[in-house]
Amino acid sequence: MKNLKDVENYFFQRMADSLLLIHNKVAAWDEVADSKLSPEQTIVFFWRQNRPEQLQKSLDRKFNIVLCPRLPMYLDYAQDTLQVHGVDWRKFSCNSYQKVYSFSPQDIPVKYPPNCNILGIQANLWTERIETEDRLDYMLFPRIVALAENAWTKEMNKNIDSFNVRLKKQFDLYKKDHIYYSDPFSPKETGEPVR
């Protein structure tokens, strides 16, 4: 092999061969857009919003695709500028619930062919900096609610003001179920857990 890209592609193919032998599909990050994997047997998770060419290659090769760009879909990133712990928002920006709610595939500068294979959207939460359930809940709620509404609502029916009214009603349910959440309307109401 001449370079690391060759090693990476060899690894992709070996792992894919193993999965396909047991009648599974391959689910992999957007790096596989450059591989020789079969589009019929591979799902690409597009995560690098700063590399739209990877999404374009995936679209052009007709892979099935799940959109999970780290901006705004990484829930281990800060929700607002008041957060002190975790991924530094000054370096990567904040992934507020509003950004999760308003995300659209059209935010990514690519040419979507008719009938493209976008399966949906996903958020990721990496837990290497999360040590407690309170911290996990705080990072998830209410952004996971915004994700759900985004994923299941047609673009023309989205309305952030209506969502905000319904979201505020969820807080009593969170309290009842002992879910530690971030309150974007009164951030000091539920302070950020350290870990």
Secondary structure by P-SEA (a helix, b strand, c coil): cccaaaaaaaaaaaaaaaaaaabbbbbbcccccccccccccbbbbccccccaaaaaaaaaaccbbbbbccccccccccccccccccccccccccccaaaaaacccccccccccccccccbbbbbbbccccccaaaaaaacaaaaaaaaaaaccccccccaaaaaaaaaaaaaaaaaacccccccccccccccccc
